[in-house]
Amino acid sequence: MISLRNKALQMLGRRDHSRAELAQKLQAFTETPEEIPALLDDFEARGWLSDSRFAEQWTHYRSQRYGLSRLKQELRQRGVASEIIDSSIEAVAEQEEATARRLWLKKFGSPPKDQKERAKQMRFLASRGFSTAVIYRVVSGNSDDFIDDMEFD
């Protein structure tokens, strides 16, 4: 039988995990869950496990396809602390509109012809976790910081 330590190293060898995520996965491989926190403390002390590193890598990888609100939600679900989430999100925040525009162009390629198509395009970007302001700028083709005169039908 593989030891708990070896199983944890196998998991970390495939990809970084948050502390909470790794603890949850390891529970299936032990009859004494009390040993997991000590193992994870040891891994953190050795630098093998880091929520900050995990959050930065996750954010960088996923920011190519998703908006900030979705990234925050996913990191929260993986047990990452709010201050770590905020610091990892800062690095990609300025690229949110460019990412949304790139995805929108790839999916649709042209401005909406009517309200139904506009709603469809907006739902697509919203499902990807982009902010409302970014969605309006991308779908309307407006690159200003805020849309003052937009009609909300």
Sequence and secondary structure as in RCSB ss.txt:
>XXXX:A:sequence
MISLRNKALQMLGRRDHSRAELAQKLQAFTETPEEIPALLDDFEARGWLSDSRFAEQWTHYRSQRYGLSRLKQEL
RQRGVASEIIDSSIEAVAEQEEATARRLWLKKFGSPPKDQKERAKQMRFLASRGFSTAVIYRVVSGNSDDFIDDM
EFD
>XXXX:A:secstr
   HHHHHHHHHHHS   HHHHHHHHGGG S TTHHHHHHHHHHHHTS  HHHHHHHHHHHHTTT  HHHHHHHH
HHTT  HHHHHHHHHHHHTTHHHHHHHHHHHHT S  SSHHHHHHHHHHHHHTT  HHHHHHHHHT  SSS SS 
   
